Amino acid sequence: MKILQISDTHNQHRQLTDLPAADVIVHCGDFTDNGTEEEVLNFLNWFVELPYPHKIFITCLLYTSPS
């Protein structure tokens, strides 16, 4: 089984165009700059369209802590 791990993409996820083949992709850490709804949806739409059979998404505390 091949696992590809990426992290802390900070709104740069669409620049990742030549990701290697894997069975599982894992993204952890920050995926936006400001945590806006637009940024979150942009990332999630990109992530779900990736051609990996299994995806794991681990958010950071920035997105789970109350304001």
VENBELCOR-V265327 format. One record per residue. RES is the residue in three letters. SS is DSSP state (H for helix, E for strand, C for the rest). Layout:
<<RES;SS> <RES;SS>>
This chain:
<<MET;C> <LYS;C> <ILE;E> <LEU;E> <GLN;E> <ILE;E> <SER;E> <ASP;C> <THR;C> <HIS;C> <ASN;C> <GLN;C> <HIS;H> <ARG;H> <GLN;H> <LEU;C> <THR;C> <ASP;C> <LEU;C> <PRO;C> <ALA;C> <ALA;C> <ASP;C> <VAL;E> <ILE;E> <VAL;E> <HIS;E> <CYS;E> <GLY;C> <ASP;C> <PHE;C> <THR;C> <ASP;C> <ASN;C> <GLY;C> <THR;C> <GLU;H> <GLU;H> <GLU;H> <VAL;H> <LEU;H> <ASN;H> <PHE;H> <LEU;H> <ASN;H> <TRP;H> <PHE;H> <VAL;H> <GLU;H> <LEU;C> <PRO;C> <TYR;C> <PRO;C> <HIS;E> <LYS;E> <ILE;E> <PHE;E> <ILE;E> <THR;C> <CYS;C> <LEU;H> <LEU;H> <TYR;H> <THR;C> <SER;C> <PRO;C> <SER;C>>
